[in-house]
Amino acid sequence: MTFTKFISCIRISHSTSAMTVMRNQLRNAAAFLILTVASHLAFAQTEWPTIGLLYNTSEVHSLTYRCDPPVGGRMGCRFEQVSVRPKATFADLPERIASARKQYPTWKPSQDDCKMFRDLLGALQGTKTVPKPEALNALTPLEKRDTTDMAAAFVKACDKPSEESYLNVTRLEQERDRRTCRASVHTYQETFRFIPADKGPGSWVADSQPDGPCGIVQLNRFESEPLSFGGKQSYFWKYVARKAITNPNGELPLGGKCSGFDERVFVYDWRQKTHQRTCDYIEFSPL
């Protein structure tokens, strides 16, 4: 075989291999789309939403809903919202540092706190024994590193008190919080009224009145989306969430202005959505 023919065979082999890989990728993508749609066919309804799992298109939230059959143009639904969000962000640091600076003139570490952190630092560094080492031994390498850094920073603030050493503790707390995700579950109920449409089954809009000192009105709604699958047309439901503040000048009982409430629109879609998050720690939160 000549060198030219040999090179041609290699090129053909590589081309054939690349085409095979591409075909496999396309098949996998098509299979994923079919499975995604098929998994929601059981929830497709032509008149009202019954049960389903929806995904927030802009944040790491999911929403499970269960709705009762409508009676007299009204429909009751129960919701369970699961959210995962960062405990802190880079943007929070300047405000946190400014707050710590204001607190520093009145800050004075207690002797008990300083002794506790010295003992903790010694135990983490292996220079001091503790009565029950099980808790320290259970720490992961990352937890041990972060706890050691925090204990060392606090000990330094005790031994050489200064604004900078105090702010360094705040920075370490902020950095750990930035790598921490909070997970929470929120349940609620809503009643919807039917709004007919020229085409399709129409929409279901939250039946809401101004509530609380802020006069919050829920403008949430279910919107239908037609989709043909296997020669049959079905309607899938997405949920659009939004609240309106009718009294922005009001104040909350525990402090805070009503004008600070979020009035953005959030869309929960039936199409499955995955998220990438870099969380070293996860905290469960009631809020």
TIZA-821818 format. One line per field, with one value per residue (C-alpha): x, z, y; residue number from 1. Coordinates in steps of 0.1 Angstrom, whole numbers, plus 2048, in hexadecimal, padded with zeros to 3 digits. Example, Ala and Ser with C-alpha at 12.3 -4.5 7.8 and 13.67 -1.06 7.14 Angstrom:
% residues 2
px = (87B | 889)
pz = (84E | 847)
py = (7D3 | 7F5)
resi = (1 | 2)
***
This chain:
% residues 287
px = (800 | 80E | 812 | 7F6 | 7DE | 7E7 | 7E0 | 7BF | 7B5 | 7BC | 7A8 | 78A | 78D | 78D | 771 | 75C | 763 | 75A | 739 | 731 | 737 | 721 | 705 | 707 | 706 | 6E7 | 6D6 | 6DD | 6D0 | 6B1 | 6AB | 6AF | 696 | 67D | 681 | 67E | 65D | 650 | 657 | 63E | 623 | 612 | 60E | 601 | 5DD | 5C6 | 5B1 | 5C5 | 5E6 | 5E4 | 606 | 629 | 64D | 659 | 67B | 684 | 694 | 6AA | 6B1 | 6B8 | 694 | 67C | 656 | 640 | 61A | 5FB | 5DA | 5B6 | 59C | 58C | 56B | 557 | 575 | 58B | 5A8 | 5BC | 5E1 | 5FC | 620 | 642 | 65F | 683 | 69E | 6C4 | 6D6 | 6F8 | 6FA | 710 | 71F | 73E | 727 | 71E | 742 | 744 | 724 | 72F | 751 | 741 | 729 | 747 | 75A | 73D | 73C | 761 | 764 | 74C | 75A | 76E | 775 | 76D | 787 | 771 | 76E | 793 | 79B | 782 | 792 | 7B6 | 7AC | 79B | 7B9 | 7D0 | 7BB | 7B9 | 7DE | 7E5 | 7F6 | 7DA | 7C5 | 79F | 789 | 773 | 786 | 76B | 75C | 77E | 786 | 765 | 76E | 776 | 797 | 785 | 771 | 791 | 7A3 | 787 | 783 | 7A8 | 7AA | 78C | 79A | 7BC | 7AD | 799 | 7B7 | 7CB | 7AE | 7B0 | 7D6 | 7DA | 7B9 | 7B6 | 79C | 7AF | 7B0 | 78B | 782 | 797 | 77F | 762 | 773 | 778 | 754 | 749 | 75F | 750 | 72D | 734 | 73C | 71D | 6FB | 6DA | 6BF | 69B | 678 | 659 | 636 | 617 | 5F4 | 5E3 | 5C1 | 5BF | 5A3 | 59F | 5A6 | 59B | 5AF | 5A6 | 5BE | 5C7 | 5BA | 5C0 | 5D3 | 5CD | 5D4 | 5D9 | 5BA | 5CC | 5C4 | 5DD | 5EB | 600 | 60F | 61F | 5FF | 60E | 5FA | 603 | 603 | 60D | 5FD | 5FE | 603 | 5FE | 616 | 60A | 621 | 61B | 62B | 624 | 609 | 5F6 | 5F4 | 5F7 | 5F9 | 615 | 614 | 62E | 62B | 632 | 639 | 637 | 62C | 621 | 627 | 609 | 616 | 63C | 63D | 633 | 64A | 64D | 646 | 66A | 679 | 680 | 66E | 654 | 665 | 681 | 66B | 674 | 65B | 66D | 65C | 668 | 65E | 65C | 65E | 655 | 675 | 68F | 6AC | 6CC | 6E3 | 708 | 711 | 732 | 729 | 742 | 727 | 701 | 6EB | 6C6 | 6B1 | 68D | 68B)
pz = (800 | 7F6 | 810 | 7FE | 800 | 825 | 82D | 81A | 82E | 84F | 843 | 83A | 85B | 86F | 85A | 85F | 884 | 887 | 875 | 88C | 8AA | 89C | 894 | 8B7 | 8C6 | 8B1 | 8BB | 8E0 | 8DD | 8CC | 8E5 | 902 | 8F2 | 8ED | 910 | 91E | 90B | 912 | 937 | 937 | 922 | 941 | 94D | 92D | 92F | 917 | 931 | 951 | 961 | 979 | 985 | 97A | 980 | 972 | 970 | 975 | 956 | 967 | 98A | 99B | 9A5 | 99E | 9A3 | 9A8 | 9A5 | 9AC | 9A1 | 9A8 | 98C | 986 | 995 | 989 | 976 | 995 | 99B | 9BB | 9B9 | 9D2 | 9CB | 9D8 | 9CE | 9D2 | 9CF | 9D0 | 9D2 | 9DD | A01 | 9F6 | 9D6 | 9CC | 9CA | 9EF | 9FB | 9FA | A0F | A27 | A2C | A31 | A4B | A5D | A5E | A6F | A89 | A90 | AA9 | AC0 | ABB | AD6 | AD6 | AF7 | B08 | B06 | AE0 | ADC | AF1 | ADE | ABC | AC9 | AD5 | AB4 | AA0 | AB5 | AB0 | A8B | A88 | A9E | ABA | AD3 | ADD | AE2 | AF8 | ADB | ABA | AA6 | A99 | A8C | A7D | A6A | A58 | A33 | A27 | A19 | A3A | A4E | A38 | A3A | A5F | A65 | A51 | A64 | A86 | A7E | A72 | A92 | AA8 | A96 | A9C | AC1 | AC4 | AAF | AAD | A90 | A76 | A5B | A70 | A78 | A53 | A49 | A5E | A4B | A2A | A32 | A3D | A1D | A08 | A19 | A15 | 9F0 | 9EC | A00 | 9F0 | A02 | 9FA | A05 | 9FF | 9FE | 9FC | 9F4 | 9E5 | 9CB | 9BB | 996 | 97F | 95B | 93F | 91D | 8FD | 8D8 | 8D3 | 8EC | 90F | 91B | 93B | 960 | 973 | 999 | 9AB | 9C2 | 9D5 | 9E6 | A05 | A23 | A2A | A07 | 9F5 | 9E2 | 9C5 | 9B6 | 990 | 98B | 96E | 95C | 936 | 91E | 902 | 8E6 | 8DB | 8C1 | 8CA | 8B9 | 8A3 | 8C1 | 8CD | 8F3 | 908 | 922 | 93D | 949 | 967 | 966 | 989 | 991 | 9AE | 9AE | 9CB | 9CD | 9EC | 9E6 | A02 | A1C | A36 | A41 | A66 | A6C | A58 | A34 | A19 | A02 | 9E5 | 9E9 | 9DE | 9BE | 9A2 | 987 | 971 | 975 | 95C | 967 | 948 | 944 | 931 | 947 | 951 | 963 | 975 | 97D | 9A0 | 9B2 | 9D6 | 9F0 | A0A | A0B | A25 | A29 | A2F | A39 | A23)
py = (800 | 822 | 83E | 852 | 835 | 830 | 854 | 852 | 833 | 846 | 863 | 84D | 83B | 85B | 869 | 84A | 84A | 86F | 869 | 84B | 861 | 87D | 864 | 856 | 879 | 882 | 861 | 868 | 88C | 880 | 864 | 87D | 894 | 878 | 86C | 88F | 894 | 871 | 875 | 893 | 883 | 875 | 899 | 8A7 | 8B3 | 8C5 | 8D8 | 8DE | 8D6 | 8B7 | 8AD | 8B5 | 8BF | 8E1 | 8F1 | 916 | 923 | 93D | 930 | 90F | 908 | 8EC | 8EC | 8CE | 8D5 | 8C1 | 8CF | 8C4 | 8C2 | 8E4 | 8EC | 90A | 919 | 917 | 8FF | 8F9 | 8EF | 8E6 | 8EE | 8E3 | 8F9 | 8ED | 907 | 905 | 927 | 934 | 940 | 95D | 96B | 980 | 99E | 99B | 9A0 | 9C7 | 9CB | 9B0 | 9C1 | 9E3 | 9D4 | 9C4 | 9E5 | 9F6 | 9DA | 9D8 | 9F6 | 9E4 | 9C1 | 9B1 | 98B | 97A | 965 | 946 | 94A | 950 | 931 | 91C | 925 | 920 | 8FD | 8F6 | 902 | 8ED | 8CE | 8D3 | 8D8 | 8BA | 8CD | 8C9 | 8AB | 8AD | 897 | 88C | 88C | 87B | 89B | 8A8 | 886 | 887 | 8A7 | 8A4 | 8B3 | 8D1 | 8D6 | 8D3 | 8EC | 906 | 901 | 904 | 925 | 933 | 929 | 937 | 958 | 95B | 953 | 96F | 987 | 97E | 980 | 99F | 9B2 | 9C9 | 9D3 | 9BF | 99F | 9A3 | 9A9 | 98A | 975 | 984 | 97D | 959 | 956 | 966 | 94E | 92F | 93D | 943 | 91D | 914 | 90C | 90F | 8F6 | 8FD | 8F0 | 907 | 8FA | 90F | 90E | 923 | 925 | 92D | 939 | 92F | 948 | 93B | 940 | 93F | 921 | 907 | 901 | 924 | 92E | 92A | 94B | 94E | 95B | 974 | 993 | 9AC | 99C | 9A8 | 9CA | 9CA | 9C2 | 9A5 | 998 | 977 | 978 | 954 | 940 | 91F | 922 | 906 | 8FC | 8E5 | 8C9 | 8AE | 88C | 86B | 87B | 887 | 8AB | 8B0 | 8CF | 8D4 | 8ED | 906 | 91D | 942 | 951 | 976 | 98B | 9B0 | 9C8 | 9DF | 9F1 | 9F7 | A11 | 9F8 | 9E8 | 9C4 | 9BB | 9B0 | 9CD | 9D2 | 9E6 | 9D7 | 9E7 | 9CE | 9B0 | 99E | 9A5 | 993 | 979 | 954 | 939 | 915 | 8FF | 8DA | 8D3 | 8C3 | 8DA | 8D2 | 8EA | 8ED | 8FA | 8FA | 8F4 | 8E8 | 8E8 | 8E5 | 8F4 | 8ED | 90C | 911 | 930)
resi = (1 | 2 | 3 | 4 | 5 | 6 | 7 | 8 | 9 | 10 | 11 | 12 | 13 | 14 | 15 | 16 | 17 | 18 | 19 | 20 | 21 | 22 | 23 | 24 | 25 | 26 | 27 | 28 | 29 | 30 | 31 | 32 | 33 | 34 | 35 | 36 | 37 | 38 | 39 | 40 | 41 | 42 | 43 | 44 | 45 | 46 | 47 | 48 | 49 | 50 | 51 | 52 | 53 | 54 | 55 | 56 | 57 | 58 | 59 | 60 | 61 | 62 | 63 | 64 | 65 | 66 | 67 | 68 | 69 | 70 | 71 | 72 | 73 | 74 | 75 | 76 | 77 | 78 | 79 | 80 | 81 | 82 | 83 | 84 | 85 | 86 | 87 | 88 | 89 | 90 | 91 | 92 | 93 | 94 | 95 | 96 | 97 | 98 | 99 | 100 | 101 | 102 | 103 | 104 | 105 | 106 | 107 | 108 | 109 | 110 | 111 | 112 | 113 | 114 | 115 | 116 | 117 | 118 | 119 | 120 | 121 | 122 | 123 | 124 | 125 | 126 | 127 | 128 | 129 | 130 | 131 | 132 | 133 | 134 | 135 | 136 | 137 | 138 | 139 | 140 | 141 | 142 | 143 | 144 | 145 | 146 | 147 | 148 | 149 | 150 | 151 | 152 | 153 | 154 | 155 | 156 | 157 | 158 | 159 | 160 | 161 | 162 | 163 | 164 | 165 | 166 | 167 | 168 | 169 | 170 | 171 | 172 | 173 | 174 | 175 | 176 | 177 | 178 | 179 | 180 | 181 | 182 | 183 | 184 | 185 | 186 | 187 | 188 | 189 | 190 | 191 | 192 | 193 | 194 | 195 | 196 | 197 | 198 | 199 | 200 | 201 | 202 | 203 | 204 | 205 | 206 | 207 | 208 | 209 | 210 | 211 | 212 | 213 | 214 | 215 | 216 | 217 | 218 | 219 | 220 | 221 | 222 | 223 | 224 | 225 | 226 | 227 | 228 | 229 | 230 | 231 | 232 | 233 | 234 | 235 | 236 | 237 | 238 | 239 | 240 | 241 | 242 | 243 | 244 | 245 | 246 | 247 | 248 | 249 | 250 | 251 | 252 | 253 | 254 | 255 | 256 | 257 | 258 | 259 | 260 | 261 | 262 | 263 | 264 | 265 | 266 | 267 | 268 | 269 | 270 | 271 | 272 | 273 | 274 | 275 | 276 | 277 | 278 | 279 | 280 | 281 | 282 | 283 | 284 | 285 | 286 | 287)
***
